[in-house]
Amino acid sequence: MHFADTLTAQSKKKAPICVGLDPNISKLPEGIAKDAKGILEFCKGIIDSASEVAPVVKPQLAYFEVLGWEGMKVFWEVCEYAKNKDLLVIADGKRNDIGSTCEAYAEAYLGKGKPIDALTVSPYLGSDGIKPFIEKCAQNDKGIFVLVKTSNPSSGELQDLPTGDEAVHEHMAQLVEGWGSEHLGPETNFSCVGAVVGATYPEELKYLRTLMPHCPILIPGYGAQGGGAEDVKPGFLADGTGAIVNSSRGIIFASDGKDWKEAAGKAAMDMAEEINSTVNV
């Protein structure tokens, strides 16, 4: 099944939300070992607590990579665990390169049988650094999310620069829409090429939605970074589809005590209810 069709169907069943798995070892709650085994226990616990309402998880590769081979082993175990819970997995690695190196990245994360449904990618190298990912997506019903307008405060240093009559992020949005134009899902008419647009820039999100009518939008920045439900609403179409909202710290670190699982589950439930009611899912 086409990635965008699957994403939309799962979001309708639960809520259009994504739990970011950012297992910062220094912030792990009470009773969790500060090592690779602890990260595995923590991520499994978060998945168990949030999976009832969240159809997607987004493990951040950096927090696994920092622990070397043991951390990467845990990364793949976490992805497998999430897939066994019937969740979609977005690997947040922001990968990019050209030629055979890009092909290797695409195979590593989007290859057949890999427990990953989508990957975040950086577009700075242009289409040479995107096409190998798209080809792999088309082969294996996977997806990518291309950085367009990110939620961090300094994003405007580059992304807001004028290029002709438009900003860089606006030009990038048009490229992203074009890159996915030949790979639309038969059920939703959404592309396997999505975009990352931060909740911290709601006005830009509203306009970018019009430039990318066929692109699923991954919206970070909700919760701990300051974005609210009304801020993410412009990323959705009128029928409540077309976007997935991510929260990481606001859910996974809702408590640093022994009740961390329960707190994460409640935070995910509260987010799901707020997003569903706001975007009319």
Secondary structure as UniProt FT lines:
FT   HELIX           3..13
FT   STRAND          17..21
FT   HELIX           25..27
FT   TURN            30..31
FT   HELIX           36..50
FT   TURN            51..53
FT   STRAND          56..60
FT   HELIX           62..65
FT   TURN            66..67
FT   HELIX           68..84
FT   TURN            85..86
FT   STRAND          88..95
FT   HELIX           99..110
FT   TURN            112..113
FT   STRAND          118..121
FT   TURN            124..125
FT   HELIX           126..129
FT   HELIX           131..140
FT   STRAND          143..149
FT   HELIX           153..155
FT   HELIX           156..159
FT   STRAND          162..163
FT   TURN            164..165
FT   STRAND          166..167
FT   HELIX           168..179
FT   TURN            180..182
FT   TURN            186..188
FT   STRAND          193..197
FT   TURN            199..200
FT   HELIX           202..211
FT   TURN            213..214
FT   STRAND          217..219
FT   TURN            224..225
FT   HELIX           229..232
FT   HELIX           233..235
FT   TURN            238..239
FT   STRAND          243..247
FT   HELIX           249..252
FT   TURN            258..259
FT   HELIX           260..279
//
